[in-house]
Amino acid sequence: MAFDESLAERIRKRLGGRSGVIEKKMFGGLAFLVRGNMCVGVHRDSMIVRLAPDDTDDALTKPHVRIFDLSGRPMKGWLLVDAPGLNTDARLQKWIDVAFKYAGSLPAKK
């Protein structure tokens, strides 16, 4: 499955230089992991955002945000932000910062 390479590059630029970040193909797209924990990713033309589960309901009130669900069993803390919600660098950065903070708070995976 194809994913938006330009969105991946925009994310890559904003995560570049941060410690512990790696890229991995996942979910039919591309994921950026922090110390082995999913942070953000690209699924088709949307950005996957991982955030604190308790912040899910509030985040879903934002425009262009929906639950990320590939399995039919949605989990709190996993969202998709559609392209219109990422149309400025500031909007993209906001979601990256939220996800990076949460992923960075989790224990490192081996």
C-alpha positions in Angstrom: 0.0 0.0 0.0 1.3 3.4 -0.9 1.7 6.2 1.6 2.3 9.9 1.2 6.1 10.3 0.8 5.9 14.1 1.0 4.2 13.8 4.4 6.8 11.3 5.5 9.5 13.7 4.5 7.9 16.6 6.4 7.8 14.4 9.5 11.3 13.2 9.0 12.6 16.8 8.9 10.9 17.7 12.2 12.1 14.5 13.9 15.6 14.7 12.5 18.3 15.1 15.2 16.1 13.8 18.0 17.7 11.0 20.0 16.3 7.5 19.7 14.2 8.0 16.6 14.1 5.3 13.9 11.8 4.6 10.9 10.1 1.3 10.2 7.6 0.1 7.7 4.4 -0.7 9.6 0.6 -0.7 9.0 1.1 -0.6 5.3 2.9 2.7 5.7 5.8 4.2 7.6 6.2 4.6 11.3 8.6 6.7 13.4 9.5 5.1 16.7 11.1 6.6 19.8 13.2 4.2 21.7 11.2 1.4 20.1 7.7 2.9 20.8 5.5 4.1 18.1 5.3 7.9 18.0 3.9 9.0 14.6 3.5 7.5 11.2 2.1 7.8 7.7 -0.9 5.8 6.6 -2.0 6.6 3.1 -2.3 10.4 3.2 -2.9 10.8 6.9 -0.6 10.9 9.9 -0.9 8.3 12.7 -0.5 10.0 16.1 0.0 8.1 19.3 -0.9 10.0 22.4 -1.9 9.4 26.0 -5.1 7.3 26.0 -6.7 9.7 28.4 -6.2 12.5 25.8 -8.0 10.6 23.1 -11.5 12.0 23.6 -10.3 15.6 23.6 -8.2 15.1 20.5 -11.1 13.7 18.6 -12.9 17.0 19.0 -10.3 18.7 16.8 -10.9 19.0 13.0 -9.7 16.3 10.7 -9.0 13.9 13.5 -10.4 10.3 13.8 -9.6 7.0 15.5 -6.9 4.9 13.8 -8.5 1.5 13.5 -7.2 -1.3 11.2 -8.5 -4.2 13.2 -12.1 -3.3 13.9 -11.1 -2.9 17.6 -10.1 0.8 18.0 -7.8 1.6 20.9 -7.6 4.9 22.8 -4.4 6.7 22.1 -4.1 6.0 18.4 -5.4 8.6 16.0 -5.3 9.6 12.3 -5.0 13.2 11.4 -6.1 13.7 7.8 -4.2 15.9 5.3 -6.2 19.1 5.8 -5.3 19.0 9.5 -1.6 19.0 8.6 -1.7 21.7 6.0 0.7 24.1 7.9 4.0 23.4 9.5 2.6 24.6 12.9 -0.2 22.0 12.8 2.1 19.2 11.8 4.6 20.2 14.5 1.8 20.3 17.2 0.9 16.7 16.6 4.5 15.6 16.4 5.2 17.2 19.7 2.2 15.6 21.4 3.2 12.1 20.1 6.9 12.6 20.8 6.2 13.6 24.4 4.0 10.5 25.0 6.3 8.0 23.2 9.3 9.4 25.1 7.5 8.9 28.4 7.2 5.1 27.7 9.8 2.6 28.8 12.3 1.8 26.0 11.6 -1.4 24.1 14.4 -3.7 23.0 
